[in-house]
């Protein structure tokens, strides 16, 4: 798309809507040269940066979005996502508080908050945040993510039976969720239920044959069952896939 100086912003919006984030970012750069961008443009620009893995730029863009419009819950939530990616977890937790104050019924914001709290080691608070997300949206992709993440926080609290129940809820929503299968296997292994753990890791691998983490965990579980040949094969496969 060729755009003149007067419609770079329009071109950016069109490219963004079509999923061309790199093109949209280039157009927004041109648009900014012509004049200041509004809060909505900074929000979408920040999302585009985040989608292309440019998290520092994403955070800066989203900080401008909230500076221009502090009442935009979507901007605060996306800022928290970028901050989480940068390990600025305390900042992310504060950003989600801003978003929740504006839009307390958004399940995704509670999930992002839970992730930040989890990374801060505040596992009880993370469990509560994921539980609130589940109350708001127990099904779909948000529900699946909240159940899985709740399980991970419970594992960190050594509440492995409850964690397994959470992973099973995630699997009910999406039986092809390799992360929930893997995480359930890990929790079962901690409880010494290695045969069940093997089944979980095998399920994850059937869904995604190149899932290196599941191969490694399968090797550990097989070793615990004294299946040395199978353990060696699984650990070699994990190493071949780039996991030491």
Secondary structure, DSSP 4 states (H G I P E B T S, - for coil): ----GGGHHHHHHHHHHTT-HHHHHHHHHHHHHHS---HHHHHHHHHHHHHTT-HHHHHHHHHHHHHH-TT-HHHHHHHHHHHHHTT-HHHHHHHHHHHHHH-TT-HHHHHHHHHHHHHTT-HHHHHHHHHHHHHH--SHHHHHHHHHHHHHHHHHTT-HHHHHHHHHHHHHH-TT-HHHHHHHHHHHHHTT-HHHHHHHHHHHHHH-TT-HHHHHHHHHHHHHTT-HHHHHHHHHHHHHTT--
